[in-house]
Amino acid sequence: MSRSRHEEIVQIGASPEIFTQQPDRCLLFSPLKPATVRFPVSSQSFRSGRRASDAPGEISALDHQIAAGGGTTSTLEITPARLRASKSKRSISQRERIEELTRADGYLRQELAHYKEKLRAADACHNQTRKAQEMVAQAYETVTRAYDMIEGALEEFDQRVAVSERALLDYWRIPFDTSSEVKPF
């Protein structure tokens, strides 16, 4: 299977309900076999350095894993199919509604904790990247200074060797000729 740079391929597993954001809006997959789902990805997300699954409202691979495990996420709950299904639900008792809201509160708190940790991790990554960038800039300056020092040392070496060669040739009263090559014996 060839992979276009404008799509992300996600393997999903057994789950009674997995929805994708395709042009035809929602697809329901069979719980019996895994399926490959392609998500449209804008080229903007590649330029900004973000993955398509990081955009708000887009179903991520993590959402698929949670759904495959029998759970749900806020992103999955706002898919058109889930919203339609919630409108056509039968009437439930107040006790059942309280239990349903308590479960929703639990998974929303867990999701919030996940996103907070993700933000802290992103901040830490940003700080480390900034420190590394500063270190690279300092290393560049150090390497540039070292290169200049080596270049200066080589120039001084060439000058001193040339002076020494002239002195040796003067001792033997041989004229110093820069245009001719020395021929071996």
Rosetta blueprint (number, residue, H / E / L):
1 M L
2 S L
3 R L
4 S L
5 R L
6 H L
7 E E
8 E E
9 I E
10 V E
11 Q E
12 I E
13 G L
14 A L
15 S L
16 P L
17 E L
18 I L
19 F L
20 T L
21 Q L
22 Q E
23 P L
24 D L
25 R E
26 C L
27 L L
28 L L
29 F L
30 S L
31 P L
32 L L
33 K L
34 P L
35 A E
36 T E
37 V E
38 R E
39 F E
40 P E
41 V L
42 S L
43 S H
44 Q H
45 S H
46 F H
47 R H
48 S L
49 G L
50 R L
51 R L
52 A H
53 S H
54 D H
55 A L
56 P L
57 G L
58 E L
59 I L
60 S L
61 A H
62 L H
63 D H
64 H H
65 Q H
66 I H
67 A H
68 A H
69 G L
70 G L
71 G L
72 T L
73 T L
74 S H
75 T H
76 L H
77 E H
78 I L
79 T L
80 P H
81 A H
82 R H
83 L H
84 R H
85 A H
86 S H
87 K H
88 S L
89 K L
90 R L
91 S L
92 I L
93 S L
94 Q H
95 R H
96 E H
97 R H
98 I H
99 E H
100 E H
101 L H
102 T H
103 R H
104 A H
105 D H
106 G H
107 Y H
108 L H
109 R H
110 Q H
111 E H
112 L H
113 A H
114 H H
115 Y H
116 K H
117 E H
118 K H
119 L H
120 R H
121 A H
122 A H
123 D H
124 A H
125 C H
126 H H
127 N H
128 Q H
129 T H
130 R H
131 K H
132 A H
133 Q H
134 E H
135 M H
136 V H
137 A H
138 Q H
139 A H
140 Y H
141 E H
142 T H
143 V H
144 T H
145 R H
146 A H
147 Y H
148 D H
149 M H
150 I H
151 E H
152 G H
153 A H
154 L H
155 E H
156 E H
157 F H
158 D H
159 Q H
160 R H
161 V H
162 A H
163 V H
164 S H
165 E H
166 R H
167 A H
168 L H
169 L H
170 D H
171 Y H
172 W L
173 R L
174 I L
175 P L
176 F L
177 D L
178 T L
179 S L
180 S L
181 E L
182 V L
183 K L
184 P L
185 F L
